[in-house]
Amino acid sequence: MPTPPYRRRVPRSAIATLGAAGLVALGATPAAVGDETPPSLALGDIKPITGVKPGSPVDLPVTVVNNGTTTVEKVWIKYTATRGLAFPEVPSNCQKQYVGAYDEMPERWIAICAFDKAVKPGVAYKPQKPFAVKAEKHAFDDEIWVTVTDYEPSPDENSNPVPGTAPEIELIESPTGGTGSTDRFRVPVTSVNTADYKVTGAALRGKPGDTVTMKVTFTNTGPGWVWSRPETPWTSVLVTLPAGTSVVKPDFYCKAKGKVYNCGLTTRPQEHLETATFTFKLKIDKKVAGAKGSVALSNRKLPFDPDKTNDTAPITLEVTGGETGATGGTTGGTDGGSGSTGGSSGGSTGSTGSTGSTGSTGGPSSAGGAGTATTGGNLATTGASSPTLPIAGAAAAAVVTGAGTILVVRRRRARHDS
């Protein structure tokens, strides 16, 4: 089981080796530290994609430019799409890979296409037919990464590449495309969809001195999936205990904040129909009349959640025997304010994960600079900065100012009860 953020430490020896570097992602090699020379092969600008209807195709225009002085005899274009998007038709000159979710990364599709086409200096090229991308019914908050290289990218170690069966696509000269300044782009893709978050409480019963098990849950009932990135979590789950009880053992992913436990949801996406269960061991100390706890979302103003009635749920306690103490009762949750202050997605079983550095999720990045398609929407990353999304073989990476190397530490994905 991975270590939650508030218990995670980075070894001093690891910190000492970190320097100004980027993340190795999507099978693309980052430029050397301090090397500002643009890559020979570059991509034309790709704008953010918004207003996509689930079930419809996604228009993804891609152009390739050779900024070097010599002809490149063969090129590869790599497409990576998050779980709300699919590749319905893969050309025969491409290989398709499915990668299941791990660490903080959602499941995704990867396609690597080889083009036996001489790319001349100063000339722009494009696929004769756009690579086919489709928005699934659960599409909502997605991203596509596009990378161009003059070498064959390695497949993700968690996948089995399968050759495409659709007709081959060739590169042809394009009258437009510009010069290009980066060999990779992260493109936000926002679909018109909703996602209903729901919590459930618990009904407890016992006598004073008993230890009881309490399980509360969080579920995204969909239809859209939501990628709650660690640096910008949408919400967390607040658990307020009934009066007259005390915690013997909290859930691994819940941290006490006064009398309320904050349970994080950031180590995995809030996928459609995915449930996170938080388990507590409570001791019934005494009988308190009217004792009641609650489960609530920390942020009840989510713009994509149309149903606010299931954002809170009660925790009831029936105490048998014993004298009745003072009247108790609690209300849980704060209205507004997003994000988890620590902790990761729910679940109380599994093996302890290795200590790793924390990092933000985003697109592929390199120290040489990667393109970022930006948008003003709340769902997509903003700003024209290099994206930082560890994908192939790394899900947490630390970037520290100073000379040094890259440290990539993998944390295995936590599984929740469902």
PEMOJO-V627604 format. One line per field, one symbol per residue. psi: psi as a letter, one per 40 degrees, with the letter a starting at -180 (. if undefined). A space follows every 10 residues. Layout:
psi=???
This chain:
psi=hihideehih idddddeiah iaihifehhi iihehehiid hiiihhiihi fhhheiihhg hhihhheaei hhdiihhhhh hieeiigdhh ieeihhhhhi hibehiiiih hhhhhghhhi hehiiihdhi hhhihideic giihhhhhie ihiiiheeih ihiieiiihi hiiheieadi eieihhhhhh igiihhhhii aihihiihei hihhhiihhh eadiihhgid egidiihhhh iiieiihdhi idehhhgbei hhhifeeiig ihehhhhhhi hihhdihhhe hhaihiidhe fhdehehedf eiiihihhhh iiihaihahi iiiihihiih eiiaiiieii ihiihiiiii iaaiiieehi ihhiieiedi hiifihighh chehehihhh hiiaahhhhh hihihii.
